[in-house]
């Protein structure tokens, strides 16, 4: 069910949500968090679709903030339009698409605040155009978890260094989330081999932010210098860990399968697919505390308690 509201207010949107739930016989209980997506019109469809798919694992109220530019003659117009979706139109929760015009766009936090689920955690996701310091953004200050994506920027390694300077507990990035299967396999391989790593290399396409985060994480955890090797991709293609007994190698040149090689053991084929955005978001929503491993990979040190 969809309800369109033009030149509306937060109270009218809340009323529409109640009316929509009554019309389809769905209660508000069961939603575990509020997901705020800040995006543009071009990327809104894909972001909403990913959030709705993730909502089957984490039922949530999804608030989509799209800042629109008024026409030149209407540049002083200040308006809020909304599209309320409930039932099958909104996954396992409910979705409100907010389009802001004029001065309202500069006060998105005030627009969103009355629409948050009471006593529920808040997650903010910027699929594109994330602020330089997410924790200081007007919407970021409302959230326990703030999700960005270095794959959506033109100079990911430069932005990565900026994120390191502005990091606050609760920040995370989908470039890091994409590495979960790699990190799990590497940890399992080291548990099996039980050898001291003396050198390391990460192979990936040029300027890949996931590869840089993986290299920084390995340096922090293994206390060895990690070489960055440029490959044809796509994304991360191999990790090589040198030991006195031989190399530990995870190699995935292309496709969903990787080869794991341990010293003195036959090679094994493992599943290591590139996961869709909906799976990445669902993973991030499973934990809402600070991701210390991301902080270590990003900054090279664990976050301070009162940072």
C-alpha positions as CSV (number, residue, x, y, z in Angstrom):
1,X,0.0,0.0,0.0
2,X,1.3,3.5,-0.9
3,X,0.1,6.8,0.4
4,X,1.4,10.0,-1.3
5,X,1.6,13.2,0.7
6,X,2.4,16.6,-0.8
7,X,3.7,19.6,1.1
8,X,3.3,17.6,4.3
9,X,4.5,17.5,7.9
10,X,6.0,14.8,10.2
11,X,2.7,14.6,12.1
12,X,0.7,13.9,8.9
13,X,3.3,11.3,7.9
14,X,2.9,9.5,11.3
15,X,-0.8,9.6,10.9
16,X,-0.5,8.1,7.4
17,X,1.6,5.3,8.8
18,X,-1.0,4.4,11.4
19,X,-3.8,4.5,8.8
20,X,-1.8,2.3,6.5
21,X,-1.1,-0.3,9.1
22,X,-4.8,-0.3,10.1
23,X,-5.8,-0.7,6.4
24,X,-3.7,-3.8,5.9
25,X,-4.1,-5.2,9.5
26,X,-0.4,-5.0,10.4
27,X,0.7,-3.8,13.8
28,X,3.8,-1.6,14.4
29,X,5.4,-4.1,16.8
30,X,8.2,-6.3,15.6
31,X,10.3,-3.6,14.0
32,X,13.7,-3.6,15.7
33,X,15.4,-0.3,14.4
34,X,15.0,2.7,12.2
35,X,17.1,2.7,9.0
36,X,17.8,6.2,7.6
37,X,19.0,6.3,4.0
38,X,20.4,9.6,2.7
39,X,20.7,9.5,-1.1
40,X,19.9,11.2,-4.4
41,X,17.1,10.4,-6.8
42,X,19.4,8.4,-9.1
43,X,20.5,5.9,-6.5
44,X,17.3,5.8,-4.4
45,X,15.7,2.8,-6.1
46,X,18.7,0.5,-5.6
47,X,19.2,1.7,-2.0
48,X,15.5,1.2,-1.1
49,X,15.5,-2.3,-2.7
50,X,18.6,-3.3,-0.8
51,X,17.1,-2.0,2.5
52,X,13.8,-3.8,1.9
53,X,15.6,-7.1,1.2
54,X,17.7,-6.6,4.4
55,X,14.5,-5.9,6.4
56,X,13.4,-9.6,6.0
57,X,16.2,-10.3,8.5
58,X,15.9,-7.0,10.4
59,X,12.3,-5.6,10.3
60,X,12.7,-1.9,10.4
61,X,11.2,1.5,9.6
62,X,13.1,2.8,6.6
63,X,13.3,6.6,6.2
64,X,14.7,7.6,2.8
65,X,15.9,11.3,2.6
66,X,16.2,12.7,-0.9
67,X,17.2,16.3,-1.1
68,X,15.7,17.9,-4.2
69,X,16.7,21.2,-5.8
70,X,13.9,23.5,-6.5
71,X,13.7,25.2,-9.9
72,X,15.5,28.5,-10.2
73,X,12.3,30.6,-9.9
74,X,11.3,28.6,-6.9
75,X,14.6,28.5,-5.1
76,X,13.1,29.9,-1.9
77,X,10.3,27.3,-1.8
78,X,10.5,25.1,1.3
79,X,8.5,21.9,1.1
80,X,8.4,18.3,2.3
81,X,6.8,15.6,0.1
82,X,6.4,12.0,1.3
83,X,5.6,8.6,0.0
84,X,4.4,6.2,2.7
85,X,4.8,2.4,1.9
86,X,3.4,-0.4,4.1
87,X,2.8,-4.1,3.6
88,X,4.2,-5.8,0.6
89,X,5.5,-2.5,-0.8
90,X,8.0,-2.1,2.1
91,X,9.6,-5.5,2.7
92,X,9.2,-6.7,6.3
93,X,8.8,-3.2,7.8
94,X,7.6,0.1,6.5
95,X,9.2,2.7,4.3
96,X,8.8,6.5,4.1
97,X,10.4,8.3,1.2
98,X,11.0,11.9,2.1
99,X,11.7,14.5,-0.6
100,X,12.9,17.8,0.8
101,X,13.0,21.2,-1.0
102,X,14.5,24.5,-0.2
103,X,15.4,25.3,3.5
104,X,13.9,22.0,4.6
105,X,16.9,20.2,3.0
106,X,19.2,22.0,5.4
107,X,17.3,20.6,8.4
108,X,17.0,17.0,7.5
109,X,17.7,16.0,11.1
110,X,14.6,17.9,12.4
111,X,12.5,16.3,9.7
112,X,13.6,12.7,10.6
113,X,13.6,13.0,14.4
114,X,9.8,12.8,14.9
115,X,9.6,9.8,12.6
116,X,12.1,7.6,14.5
117,X,10.8,4.5,16.2
118,X,10.8,5.2,20.0
119,X,13.4,3.4,22.1
120,X,14.9,1.7,19.0
121,X,18.4,2.0,17.6
122,X,19.0,4.2,14.6
123,X,21.3,3.4,11.6
124,X,22.2,5.9,8.9
125,X,23.4,4.8,5.5
126,X,24.8,7.1,2.8
127,X,25.0,5.0,-0.4
128,X,26.6,8.1,-2.1
129,X,27.8,11.6,-1.1
130,X,28.6,10.8,2.5
131,X,29.7,13.7,4.7
132,X,33.3,14.1,5.5
133,X,32.7,13.4,9.2
134,X,29.6,11.2,9.4
135,X,29.4,11.4,13.2
136,X,29.1,15.2,13.1
137,X,26.4,15.3,10.4
138,X,22.9,16.3,11.6
139,X,21.6,12.9,10.8
140,X,24.7,11.0,11.9
141,X,24.4,12.4,15.4
142,X,21.0,10.6,15.7
143,X,22.6,7.2,14.9
144,X,24.3,4.4,16.8
145,X,25.7,3.1,13.5
146,X,26.8,5.1,10.4
147,X,27.4,3.3,7.1
148,X,29.3,4.8,4.2
149,X,30.7,3.2,1.0
150,X,34.1,4.0,-0.4
151,X,33.2,2.3,-3.6
152,X,30.9,5.3,-4.4
153,X,33.6,8.0,-4.4
154,X,36.0,9.1,-7.1
155,X,39.2,9.0,-5.1
156,X,38.6,6.2,-2.5
157,X,42.1,6.1,-1.0
158,X,42.1,9.8,-0.4
159,X,38.6,9.6,1.2
160,X,39.8,6.6,3.3
161,X,42.5,8.7,4.9
162,X,39.9,11.4,5.6
163,X,37.6,8.8,7.2
164,X,40.6,7.7,9.4
165,X,41.0,11.3,10.6
166,X,37.3,11.8,11.3
167,X,36.5,8.3,12.7
168,X,34.2,8.0,15.6
169,X,32.9,4.7,17.2
170,X,29.9,3.6,15.3
171,X,31.3,4.5,11.9
172,X,31.7,1.7,9.3
173,X,32.0,1.3,5.6
174,X,30.8,-1.3,3.1
175,X,34.3,-1.6,1.7
176,X,35.2,-3.2,5.0
177,X,32.0,-5.3,5.1
178,X,32.9,-6.8,1.7
179,X,36.0,-8.2,3.3
180,X,34.3,-10.4,5.9
181,X,34.6,-13.7,3.9
182,X,38.3,-12.9,3.2
183,X,39.0,-12.2,6.9
184,X,37.2,-15.3,8.0
185,X,39.2,-17.5,5.6
186,X,42.5,-16.0,6.5
187,X,41.8,-16.4,10.2
188,X,40.8,-20.1,9.6
189,X,43.9,-20.7,7.5
190,X,46.2,-19.3,10.2
191,X,44.5,-21.4,12.8
192,X,45.1,-24.5,10.7
193,X,48.7,-23.7,9.7
194,X,49.8,-22.3,13.1
195,X,53.0,-20.8,11.7
196,X,54.5,-17.3,12.0
197,X,53.9,-15.0,9.1
198,X,57.0,-13.2,7.9
199,X,55.7,-11.4,4.9
200,X,52.4,-10.6,3.2
201,X,50.9,-9.2,0.0
202,X,47.4,-8.2,-1.1
203,X,46.6,-8.3,-4.8
204,X,43.8,-6.2,-6.2
205,X,42.8,-3.7,-8.9
206,X,44.4,-0.3,-8.5
207,X,43.0,2.0,-5.8
208,X,40.6,-0.6,-4.4
209,X,39.6,0.6,-0.9
210,X,38.8,-2.9,0.3
211,X,42.3,-4.1,-0.6
212,X,43.8,-1.1,1.3
213,X,41.7,-1.8,4.4
214,X,42.6,-5.5,4.2
215,X,46.3,-4.6,3.9
216,X,46.1,-2.3,6.9
217,X,44.3,-4.9,9.0
218,X,46.9,-7.5,8.2
219,X,49.7,-5.1,9.1
220,X,48.1,-4.3,12.4
221,X,47.3,-7.9,13.3
222,X,50.4,-9.7,12.0
223,X,53.0,-6.9,12.6
224,X,54.5,-7.3,9.1
225,X,54.7,-5.0,6.1
226,X,52.0,-5.9,3.6
227,X,52.9,-5.3,-0.1
228,X,50.1,-3.9,-2.3
229,X,50.2,-5.6,-5.7
230,X,48.1,-4.3,-8.6
231,X,46.2,-7.0,-10.5
232,X,43.6,-6.9,-13.2
233,X,40.8,-7.4,-10.6
234,X,38.0,-7.6,-10.2
235,X,38.3,-6.2,-6.6
236,X,40.6,-8.3,-4.3
237,X,42.1,-11.2,-6.3
238,X,44.6,-12.8,-3.9
239,X,46.3,-12.7,-0.5
240,X,49.7,-14.3,0.1
241,X,51.2,-14.8,3.5
242,X,54.8,-15.9,3.6
243,X,56.0,-18.3,6.3
244,X,59.2,-20.3,6.9
245,X,57.3,-23.4,5.8
246,X,55.8,-21.9,2.6
247,X,53.1,-19.6,1.4
248,X,49.5,-19.4,2.6
249,X,47.5,-18.3,-0.4
250,X,43.9,-17.4,-1.1
251,X,43.6,-16.8,-4.8
252,X,40.4,-15.6,-6.5
253,X,41.2,-14.3,-10.0
254,X,37.6,-14.1,-11.0
255,X,34.2,-15.7,-10.4
256,X,32.7,-17.0,-7.1
257,X,35.3,-19.6,-6.3
258,X,38.7,-19.2,-4.6
259,X,41.6,-21.6,-4.1
260,X,43.2,-22.0,-0.6
261,X,46.7,-23.3,-0.4
262,X,48.4,-24.2,2.9
263,X,52.0,-25.4,3.3
264,X,52.2,-29.2,3.0
265,X,48.5,-29.6,2.2
266,X,46.6,-30.0,-1.1
267,X,44.8,-27.0,-2.5
268,X,41.1,-26.6,-1.7
269,X,38.3,-24.8,-3.5
270,X,36.2,-22.5,-1.5
271,X,33.1,-20.3,-2.2
272,X,34.1,-16.6,-2.1
273,X,31.5,-14.7,-4.1
274,X,31.0,-11.0,-4.5
275,X,28.0,-10.3,-2.3
276,X,25.1,-8.0,-3.2
277,X,24.5,-4.8,-1.2
278,X,21.5,-6.2,0.6
279,X,23.6,-8.9,2.2
280,X,26.2,-6.3,3.2
281,X,23.6,-4.1,4.9
282,X,22.0,-7.1,6.6
283,X,25.4,-8.0,8.0
284,X,26.0,-4.5,9.3
285,X,22.6,-4.5,11.0
286,X,23.5,-7.6,13.0
287,X,25.7,-5.6,15.3
288,X,25.1,-2.0,16.4
289,X,28.1,-1.5,18.7
290,X,31.4,0.0,17.5
291,X,33.4,-2.2,15.1
292,X,36.8,-2.2,16.7
293,X,38.4,-4.2,13.8
294,X,37.3,-1.6,11.3
295,X,38.8,1.1,13.5
296,X,42.1,-0.8,13.7
297,X,42.1,-1.3,9.9
298,X,41.2,2.3,9.3
299,X,43.5,4.1,11.8
300,X,46.0,1.4,12.8
301,X,45.0,1.4,16.5
302,X,42.0,0.4,18.6
303,X,39.6,3.2,19.4
304,X,39.7,4.9,22.8
305,X,36.9,4.3,25.2
306,X,35.6,7.9,25.3
307,X,36.5,8.8,21.7
